[in-house]
Amino acid sequence: MPLAAMTIGEAIKQATLQLEGGSLISARVEAERIVGEALGFERADLYLYSEQELTAGAQAFITVAVAERLGGRPLQYILGHQCFRHLDLVCRENVLIPRPETELLVEEVLAGLDDLRTLGVPLVLDIGSGTGAISLSIAYEYSQARVVATDISDEAVALTRENAARNGLLDRVTVAQGDLFDGLQDYRGCVDIVVSNPPYIKTSDLDGLQGEVRREPRLALDGGEDGLDFYRVIIKEAPAFLKPGGLLFFEIGFDQAADIVAICEKSGSFKDVEVRKDYLENDRIIKARRI
Ligand SMILES: C[S@@+](CC[C@H](N)C(=O)[O-])C[C@H]1O[C@@H](n2cnc3c(N)ncnc32)[C@H](O)[C@@H]1O
């Protein structure tokens, strides 16, 4: 039997109530995103045309999306994309959903590029690219830069490439697959900035994570016994790739700054090690300069 036609306004209201019933904190915002996606509408259009009736197809999309959301599937995987700074990125299961705090890391890298004032084309290396959020934003927002994005995961590499192509960035972004710096020998001594948002959660904390985060790939989250495995290796290996005076940027866990600063300083390869906070005043970014 065909579903009774519903207006856009009614659909938002109903989806909000259903999502609230599932104790989702941002039920209204999520309902708007789902209904908007079903229609290909921006948020403002939903209210401009709130009396318009939904097609059966749109109504079916909303029903399925709300049910999946109530089942704990992250919204970005349901909708298949997520805005990150100026880009709309395809998101898929098995690849980490880009987070708002990572936008700050990009901002710091862009400021770092300005600060370096490299002669010629600056080269940025993004380790663990995921969807390509960091690397592609840098390429998009700093049109002189060339970026190498690398990840160990097949799905992440494919998605970075797909997002680079969708955003017309493949001419300045090289996508590689490998374990950290593996396969990047050609770039030794040529890199202006190394940036990474590596997996940084302690292995023992993974099972206690909120249900939704547990739907994201373990490979993108597991930072080893103390959460610092990737920082240790990158701090050790990055100096061979960075030019003298080049910059290293990390996203970090809120309680990891002191340890990572100590590893950087002890390495003897970095100076001017700085910690930056996120919007919630948590330590979130490390910046260091290669000696
Ligand atoms: C926290 S996610 C960050 C993804 C993306 N850069 C972002 O900020 O949204 C970490 C990424 O590191 C990748 N990764 C894990 N182990 C790696 C390794 N040994 N070498 C390269 N990349 C790795 C994961 O596949 C994942 O995409």
The ligand as an ORCA input file, in Angstrom:
! r2SCAN-3c Opt
* xyz 0 1
  C      42.801      8.924     12.822
  S      42.731      8.391     11.132
  C      42.938      9.955     10.303
  C      42.312     10.015      8.944
  C      42.339     11.408      8.301
  N      43.689     11.915      8.159
  C      41.526     12.390      9.125
  O      42.109     13.213      9.828
  O      40.281     12.314      9.067
  C      44.294      7.581     10.941
  C      44.585      7.035      9.558
  O      45.878      6.385      9.627
  C      45.836      5.233      8.816
  N      46.900      4.321      9.260
  C      46.884      3.428     10.274
  N      48.051      2.779     10.359
  C      48.854      3.279      9.386
  C      50.169      3.004      8.953
  N      50.930      2.102      9.564
  N      50.657      3.693      7.896
  C      49.894      4.624      7.259
  N      48.632      4.923      7.631
  C      48.105      4.271      8.666
  C      44.432      4.694      8.983
  O      44.072      3.843      7.921
  C      43.611      5.982      9.060
  O      43.136      6.342      7.777
*
